[in-house]
Amino acid sequence: MGAEVQRLLMRTKAIRSSATAPRGERPKIQEHLETIRVVAEPSVFLAKAMVIIDDVITKGATLLAAASLLKEAFPTAEIKGFALVRTMGLQPDVDRILDPCTGTVKYRNDEAEREP
């Protein structure tokens, strides 16, 4: 497990949750970038690797924005994300509750794109 837990990011303004927002009304990456700030000084906190922990990943905009901000503040750190739950969009039936996976989130056409 991790060597320590640090709160490195803080939301400066509440925005709508992607997990509950209708399609087309989810916050964009830019909105996350404008409402999150890094709260640790790079000179105080030096880590080779960081894992961003999130409760739910929908498209991945929050994780992508958080990773971008941390990479800017800590350019030498390897940054990964972890989410407890990943949404599956508007699925008529969910055949499994537990389906762990490893995937990627990319920035494409001003949107976050998650696979899987």
N, C-alpha and C positions, 0 to 999 in steps of 0.2 A: 504494500500500500504506500501511500504518500508519506514523505518525511514530515510534512506539516500542512496545516490548512490555513489559508490566508484569505481574507476578503479583499480582493484587489480591484473590484469593480463596484460601482454604485449607480443606481438609476437616479437621475436628477429630476425626471418628470415622468409621471405615470402615463403609460400608453395602453392601448387595447391589447389583450392577450390574443396571440395568434391561434391558440388552441380553441378559443370560443368564437372567434371572428368568422363571419361568413366569407366564402371565397371571394376574392377581389377587394376585401376590406381589411386584410391582414396588414400589419405594419411592415413597411419596406425597410430594407437594410439602412438606408439613409436616416430614417426616423429613429432607429435604434442607435446609430452612431451619434445622433444629436442629443440623445437622452440618457446616455451612459458615459461615465467618466472613470478613469483609472484613479484610484485613491492611494496607491503606494508609490513611493519614490524609487525609481530604478536603482539608486545608489544604496538604498536600505535593503531591498529585497533582491537577491541574486539567485536565480534558479536556472538550472539547465533545461528543465522540463516542467510544464504546467498542464494541468487538466482542468478544463472548465466544466463544472457540474451544473446541469440544468434538469428540471423536473420533466418537461415535455418538449419534444422537438416536433415541429409541424413541418415547415419547409426548411428551417435552419437559419433564418435571418438573424435571430438573436445570437445564436452561437457564432455565426460568421462575423457579426459586428463585434462581439466580445473578443473573439480571437484577433481581429484586425487591430483593435485598440491595444490589446496586450502586446501584440507583436511590435507595434509602434513604440510602446514604452520599454519593452524588453526584447530588443532585436535578436539577441543571441539565444533566446529560449525556444525550445521545441514546444509547440502548443497544440493540444488535442482537446476534443470535447467528449463529454459523456452525458447521455440523457437516459433517465429511468424509463421513459415511455416515448414511443414514436407513434404519431398518428398515422392513419392509413387513408386519410381523405374520406370522401363520402362513400364508404363501402356499405352495400346492403346487408351483408353478413360478415361477421368476423369469425373465422374458423379456428383461430388460436389466440389466446391471451398472451402466452409467453412465447415469444419468437425473437430471441436475441440475435443481433446482427452487428456487423461492422460495415460502415459505409463512409461516404464522403459528402461534404456540402461544398458547393462551388458557387461563385458569383458569375451569373450569366444574364445578360440583357437586363440589368438593373434589378434582378431577382436572385433569391437564393434558390438553388436547385439541389435537392437531396436524393442520393441514391444509396441504398433503397430507402 
